[in-house]
Amino acid sequence: MYARADEPSESVIAFYRASWRHALETFAERDLDSVGAVPWWSEPEVTLHQILVHMITETARHAGHVDIVRELIDDFVGMRPEATNLPEDDFDWPSYVARIEAAARAAGER
């Protein structure tokens, strides 16, 4: 799935919702061991269970990406202002960020 720069967000959201409805119908009508194909995958024959796990992972990953973008826009991190679910104020964020960035760079070099 991709969106063109000139595509209205309503169109993207409508497509996502239609895909979501189709997925719900598919899961209601089929067993998790039903076999299908994803031609562009290295092993194209897959079960519905494999697709479900893949899509849960993809959705979580990209929802996290969107959350990062939102944080950059509104400059707020955590769940909500009154309960951020983040460490206390004396937490050493610069060191934490440096450690995460170093791990990401090391992983990227593999």
Steps between C-alpha positions, in 0.01 A plus 500: 500500500624846420346844475575764240590848623183639337270230639256627763530341844131406482580275203784328684284449809211363292733252329642390835150449642388302193810280535426456868138393427622254235749353750228458764278320249788276395584403859131431572463274193830308505700285739842623609663206320342600166769534235541797270776671308695823520686491166765758596608321819805271486275208601171596333282220638382606847225428747246751619665471841833615353327796332327596825826498699677695222230768488485540878876558497483743208213696654680530835823608330338766287275624779823558692638697207188717496534557873854628447376742233224619735758558774706711261191705411351562845821464704325268748615150589327229697139399541355834617619806696375383839629140461787479255609143589859630469784493754523766770628853426852418615535228234809561284328532159810611305690188607199281429455648151874464430487133603197430277655685204827308542311170501303601188818603316672174598202300376502697175864406441426127516 
